[in-house]
């Protein structure tokens, strides 16, 4: 990501997968995080090395425009808070977030530090052991996501 920023990138959209922690957010739907929580001693802490943790959030204008664009395309999309974890299958104790992934919080942090816009668009790939073939969703929707990026900028 730092190489991209160093070469002039001004907007980053993570298009990836997440696991649902909320039974209302269905496998196969989209999820746009509007905030990210994490353990205070995670890898994010190593970047700051202070007692104050920055709020990890996307560029809200980008996130909301993405949400409304996907809705206008007839896609099922939700938004809410995300937990960032680099520990597979350790989310059993989480009670407040809607989904979990490994990358979005770090992308949001680095974006804030370097003054660029970022958001995440996540396919909900699993919930409590139920997995889907999310590659089919990428194939189906990737052109729509690219259209959004072209028209947003």
N, C-alpha and C positions, 0 to 999 in steps of 0.2 A: 504494500500500500504506500509506503514512503517513497518508493521509486516512482509510482504514479503521480504522487503529489509533487515530487521534485521535477517532474516533467510537465507540470502545468495543469494536471487534472483539477477541476474545480467542483466536481460532483461525483459522488460514489453511491451506487445503489447495489447493496448486497442482495442478490437473488439466490436464495438457498433454501434450506429446510430447517425445520424445528420440530420439537415434540410438544404436543399439547399437554398441559397440566389441568385443563378445564374441560370437562365433558361436553360443554356447550360449544366448544371450538372443535369442529369436526375434522377428522382426518380427510385430507384431500382439499380442504379449503385453504384460503390464503390468510396470513396474519401479518399485520404491520405493527411492530412495536413502537410505542410512544414513550417508553421509559424502560430502563434496564436496571435490575438489582443484581447484586453479587455479594459474595463473602468479602469482608473487608481486608482479608489477607490474601486475596487472589492476585493473579499476575497484574491486574490493573493497578494495584497498590504499588507494585515495584516501579512503575513508571513515574508516579507522583512523589513517593517517599516523603509524604507529609501526613498530618493527621486529618486533613480535609480531603474528602473524596468529591470530585466534581459530579454533578448530575449527568448521568449518561442518557442522552436522549438524541433523537434524530433531528434534522431540520424539519420542524413541524409543518411548514408550508409545503415542502416536498412530500412529506408523509401523507398529509391530508389530501393533496391533489392526486397522489397515487391512489389513495383509498377511493375517492370519488370517480376517478377514471376507471378503475377496475369494476366498481359497481355499475357504471354506465355500460360496461362491456358484458354485463350479465354474470359476472363471476362472484362466487361467494367469498367475501372478505370480512375479516374481523380486525379489531385493533385492541391493544391493551398493553399490559406490562410483561416483560420478558425477564427471565432469570438467566444469567450467563454462568455457565459451568464448564469446566474442562475435565470433569470427572464423569465418565459414562455411568448412567443408571444410578445416580446418587440423589435423585430429586424427590425421594419419598417423603422427606421432611418439609418440602415446600408447600405453603398453604395460601400464599397471597398472589402469586403471579399466574398468568394465563398460559405461558409457553416457556420453553427452554431452548437455548442454542449456545454455541461456543464462540461466536465471532462478533455479533452485532455491537456489544458494549465496547469492545476495543476499537471497532471502526468509528463509533460515535465519539469516543474519547480522542482518538488521533485526529478526527475531523475538526473537533473543537480547538485542539491545540494548534492546528495548522490553518484554521480559518476557511475550511471548505464545507460544502453541503453534503450531507449523507442521509440515507434512510435504508431500511431493510424491508424486503418483500420475501416472506417466508412461506413455503408450502408446508402445511402441517402433514408430516410424513408418518407420525405414529402417535398413538395414545395407549398407554398401559399395555404395551406389547403387540398391539395391532398395527402392522406396517402396511404401507401401500407402495406401489411402483410409481414414485413421484417423477421419474424420468418422462413418463407419458404426459404429465402436466406441463413439464418444461417444453416438450415438443409442441403441445397444443397452444401454449400461451406466450412463448418467447417473442413472437412477432408483436404481440400486443404490448409487451413490456418495452420492447425497443421503440415502438411507436410513441409510447408515453415519454420516454427519455428524449426522443427527437423533438417532440412538441413542447416539452417542458422547458427545454433550454432555449 
